[in-house]
Amino acid sequence: MVRGIDKSNIFRDTKDKARFLERLGQNVQAAKCSVYAWVLMDNHAHILFRSGKSGISAVMRKLLTWYAQYFNRRHGRRGHLFENRYKSILCDEDNYLITLVRYIHLNPVRAGIIKTTAEMDNYPWSGHRSIIEKAKYPWMDTATVLAQFGSTKRKTILEYRRFIEEGMHQGHDSQFSGGGLVRSLGGWSNVISLRRKGQREETDERILGSGDFVHQVIKETEDKSLRQMKLKRSGLTLAKIIEQECRKGRISRKELENGGRRSKISQARARIARRGMEEIGLSAAEIARCLGVATSSITRAIEKQGS
């Protein structure tokens, strides 16, 4: 979920929305994500997708940075366009996928922009039309959504439409618009720290799912955090990783930091970036600063290695 600063519009006309969608499609395809639902309103947007190996941050950072620059340039404005960072909620796909698809696609109904399913079928700024095959977005995974409603195409679309109609009078549901807990506490590490001290929040707004699902996510995150802490205590640093990989690839650190694109150098850079992220929990930006290259170079190197 992303909103305009001070509730201002982030889309002023159809061209803005079309450009946003175009870049969204490019980014999710490059990151090998699966988009299940989306809607563009004048002052906010919702996207439901399964992230690829690089996670959602790389996709959203590229998309929102590019779009803010485009919007400001086109409309002759300056300053921030979006309200803080995007909000994200980790969802239990087994129990919430179709409910979220419906909730997102019914945003224009709740806003009073459209009132009937016929109008919804012709509304161009949501993924609903792609699911019922009235529009085509190659970056949308409509098959996974429709598979929840049956086995034959005709039946699945009929059942999906019936499901949408049943929710036409559904009001706002606060459980689908959370995601503020991690940000308000200063990140995952602070949430985990509070939990270790026995201080638990009544709800986990960043996770939408059953109690077992929430428990599993928290445990996996805590385990990853503990692994990273152990590695840091062992003395492993990015400098040591760079030294190891340069020795393994038989290249000098100077070659690595000069931004060379030779295959051997690119491969070493990708290995360093992946190890820096996975083994000591550094961000792409931190690794890029140490190597003297742009953050985008690190992101591309990791994506290329994973493809």
C-alpha positions in Angstrom: 0.0 0.0 0.0 1.4 3.4 -0.9 -0.3 6.8 -0.3 0.3 10.4 -1.3 1.8 12.7 1.2 -0.9 14.6 3.3 -3.4 12.5 1.3 -2.6 14.3 -1.9 -3.1 12.7 -5.3 -0.3 10.6 -6.7 -2.2 10.3 -10.0 -3.7 13.3 -11.7 -4.8 11.7 -14.9 -5.0 8.5 -16.9 -1.5 9.0 -18.3 0.0 9.0 -14.8 -1.8 5.7 -14.0 -0.8 4.1 -17.3 2.9 5.0 -16.8 2.8 3.7 -13.2 1.3 0.4 -14.4 3.8 0.1 -17.2 6.8 0.5 -14.9 5.2 -1.8 -12.3 4.9 -4.5 -14.9 8.5 -4.1 -16.0 9.7 -4.3 -12.4 7.7 -7.3 -11.2 8.7 -9.3 -14.3 12.4 -8.4 -13.9 12.2 -9.5 -10.2 10.1 -12.6 -11.1 7.2 -11.7 -8.9 3.6 -12.9 -9.1 0.9 -10.1 -9.0 -2.5 -11.4 -7.9 -4.4 -8.1 -7.5 -3.9 -4.3 -7.8 -5.9 -1.1 -7.8 -5.0 2.5 -8.5 -7.0 5.2 -6.8 -6.2 8.9 -7.1 -4.3 9.2 -3.9 -3.2 5.6 -3.2 -2.5 2.2 -4.6 -2.7 -1.4 -3.4 -0.7 -4.3 -4.8 -0.9 -7.9 -3.8 2.0 -10.1 -4.9 4.3 -12.9 -4.1 7.8 -11.5 -4.0 10.7 -13.0 -5.9 14.2 -13.8 -4.5 15.1 -10.2 -4.1 12.0 -9.4 -1.9 9.5 -6.6 -2.3 11.8 -3.8 -1.2 13.9 -3.8 -4.5 10.7 -3.7 -6.6 9.0 -1.0 -4.6 12.1 1.2 -4.2 12.7 1.2 -8.0 9.1 1.7 -8.8 8.4 4.6 -6.3 11.7 6.4 -6.9 11.2 6.3 -10.7 7.5 7.3 -10.4 8.1 10.2 -8.0 10.8 11.7 -10.4 8.5 11.2 -13.4 5.5 12.8 -11.6 7.4 15.8 -10.3 9.0 16.4 -13.7 5.8 16.1 -15.6 3.7 18.3 -13.2 6.4 20.8 -12.3 6.5 20.1 -8.6 9.2 19.4 -6.0 9.5 17.5 -2.8 8.2 14.2 -1.5 5.3 12.6 -3.3 4.6 9.6 -1.1 3.6 9.4 2.6 6.7 7.9 4.2 7.6 4.5 2.9 5.2 2.1 1.4 3.3 -0.1 3.9 3.5 -3.9 3.6 1.7 -6.8 5.3 3.0 -10.4 5.1 -0.1 -12.5 4.3 -1.0 -16.1 4.8 -1.8 -17.1 1.2 -3.7 -20.3 2.1 -6.3 -18.5 4.1 -6.4 -14.9 2.8 -5.5 -14.9 -1.0 -9.0 -14.7 -2.5 -10.3 -12.5 0.3 -7.5 -10.0 -0.3 -8.0 -10.1 -4.1 -11.7 -9.2 -3.6 -11.0 -6.5 -0.9 -8.4 -4.8 -3.1 -10.5 -4.9 -6.3 -13.6 -3.5 -4.5 -11.7 -0.4 -3.4 -13.5 1.8 -6.1 -16.9 0.4 -4.9 -16.1 1.4 -1.3 -15.0 4.8 -2.5 -18.3 5.3 -4.4 -16.5 5.6 -7.8 -18.4 2.6 -9.2 -21.6 1.0 -7.9 -22.3 -2.2 -9.9 -20.4 -5.3 -11.1 -21.0 -4.1 -14.7 -19.2 -0.9 -14.0 -16.5 -2.8 -12.2 -16.0 -5.0 -15.3 -15.2 -1.8 -17.2 -13.1 0.0 -14.6 -9.6 0.2 -16.2 -7.5 0.8 -13.0 -7.7 -2.6 -11.2 -6.7 -6.2 -11.9 -10.3 -7.4 -11.8 -10.7 -7.0 -15.6 -7.6 -9.2 -16.2 -9.0 -12.0 -14.1 -12.3 -12.0 -16.0 -10.3 -11.8 -19.3 -11.5 -8.3 -20.4 -7.9 -7.0 -20.2 -4.5 -8.5 -20.5 -1.5 -7.9 -18.2 1.2 -10.5 -18.8 2.7 -9.7 -15.4 -0.5 -10.7 -13.5 -0.9 -14.3 -12.2 -4.6 -14.7 -12.8 -4.3 -18.5 -13.1 -3.5 -18.9 -9.4 -6.5 -16.7 -8.4 -8.9 -18.5 -10.7 -7.6 -21.9 -9.5 -9.2 -21.2 -6.1 -12.7 -21.3 -7.8 -12.7 -24.5 -9.9 -11.0 -26.5 -12.6 -12.6 -25.3 -15.9 -12.1 -21.7 -17.1 -15.7 -20.9 -17.6 -16.7 -22.1 -14.2 -13.9 -20.4 -12.4 -14.7 -17.0 -13.9 -18.4 -17.4 -13.0 -17.6 -18.4 -9.4 -15.1 -15.6 -9.1 -17.7 -13.1 -10.3 -20.2 -14.5 -7.8 -17.6 -14.1 -5.0 -17.0 -10.5 -6.0 -20.8 -9.8 -6.1 -21.1 -11.2 -2.6 -18.7 -8.6 -1.3 -20.1 -5.6 -3.1 -21.5 -4.2 0.1 -18.5 -5.1 2.2 -17.2 -2.1 4.2 -13.7 -1.2 5.2 -11.8 -3.9 7.1 -9.0 -2.6 9.3 -7.2 -5.9 9.3 -6.3 -5.3 5.6 -4.7 -1.9 6.2 -2.3 -2.5 9.0 1.5 -2.9 8.6 2.5 0.0 10.9 3.9 -2.0 13.8 7.4 -2.6 12.4 7.9 0.9 11.2 6.6 2.5 14.5 8.9 0.3 16.6 11.9 1.0 14.3 12.2 -2.2 12.4 12.2 -6.0 12.9 15.2 -6.0 15.2 13.4 -3.8 17.8 10.2 -6.0 17.6 12.3 -9.1 18.2 14.2 -7.4 21.0 10.9 -6.5 22.8 9.7 -10.1 22.4 12.8 -11.5 24.0 12.1 -9.3 27.0 8.6 -10.6 27.2 7.0 -7.4 25.9 4.5 -8.5 23.3 2.2 -6.3 21.2 -1.5 -7.3 21.4 -1.5 -7.6 17.6 1.0 -8.0 14.8 -0.2 -5.6 12.2 2.6 -6.5 9.8 1.3 -10.1 9.5 -2.1 -11.2 8.3 -2.8 -14.9 9.1 -3.7 -17.4 11.8 -1.9 -17.6 15.1 0.2 -20.5 13.9 1.2 -18.5 10.8 2.2 -15.5 12.8 4.2 -17.7 15.2 6.0 -19.4 12.3 7.0 -16.1 10.7 8.2 -14.6 14.0 10.3 -17.8 14.7 11.8 -17.9 11.3 12.8 -14.2 11.6 14.2 -14.7 15.1 16.2 -17.7 13.9 17.7 -15.7 11.0 18.5 -12.8 13.3 20.3 -15.2 15.7 22.3 -16.8 12.8 23.4 -13.3 11.8 24.4 -12.4 15.3 26.5 -15.6 15.6 28.2 -14.8 12.4 29.0 -11.3 13.5 30.4 -12.6 16.8 32.6 -15.0 14.8 34.3 -11.9 13.4 33.0 -12.3 9.8 33.0 -8.9 8.1 32.4 -7.7 4.6 36.1 -6.9 4.3 36.9 -10.6 5.0 34.2 -11.7 2.5 35.7 -9.4 -0.1 39.2 -10.7 0.6 38.0 -14.4 0.4 36.1 -13.8 -2.9 38.9 -11.8 -4.5 41.4 -14.6 -3.7 39.0 -17.3 -5.0 38.4 -15.3 -8.2 42.0 -14.3 -8.6 41.2 -10.7 -8.9 42.4 -7.6 -7.1 40.2 -5.4 -4.9 41.1 -2.5 -7.1 39.6 -4.3 -10.1 36.5 -5.0 -8.1 36.1 -1.4 -7.0 36.7 0.1 -10.4 33.3 -1.1 -11.5 34.6 -3.5 -14.1 32.1 -5.6 -16.0 34.2 -8.5 -17.0 32.5 -11.8 -16.3 34.9 -12.8 -13.5 34.6 -9.4 -11.7 30.8 -9.4 -12.0 30.5 -12.9 -10.6 32.8 -12.0 -7.7 30.7 -8.9 -7.0 27.5 -10.9 -7.0 28.9 -13.5 -4.6 30.1 -10.8 -2.2 26.7 -9.1 -2.3 24.8 -12.3 -1.7 27.1 -13.4 1.1 27.0 -9.9 2.7 23.2 -10.0 2.7 22.7 -13.6 3.8 25.6 -14.1 6.2 25.9 -10.7 7.9 22.6 -9.1 7.1 23.9 -6.0 5.2 21.7 -4.1 2.8 22.5 -3.6 -0.9 23.3 0.1 -0.2 25.8 -0.8 2.5 27.5 -3.3 0.3 27.6 -0.8 -2.7 29.2 1.8 -0.5 32.0 -0.6 0.5 32.6 -1.6 -3.1 32.4 1.9 -4.5 29.6 1.1 -6.9 25.9 2.1 -7.3 23.3 0.3 -5.3 21.6 -0.7 -8.6 24.8 -2.5 -9.7 24.6 -4.7 -6.6 20.9 -5.4 -7.1 21.5 -6.3 -10.7 24.4 -8.5 -9.9 22.3 -10.5 -7.3 19.4 -10.8 -9.7 21.6 -12.0 -12.5 23.2 -14.6 -10.2 19.8 -15.9 -9.2 18.4 -16.1 -12.7 
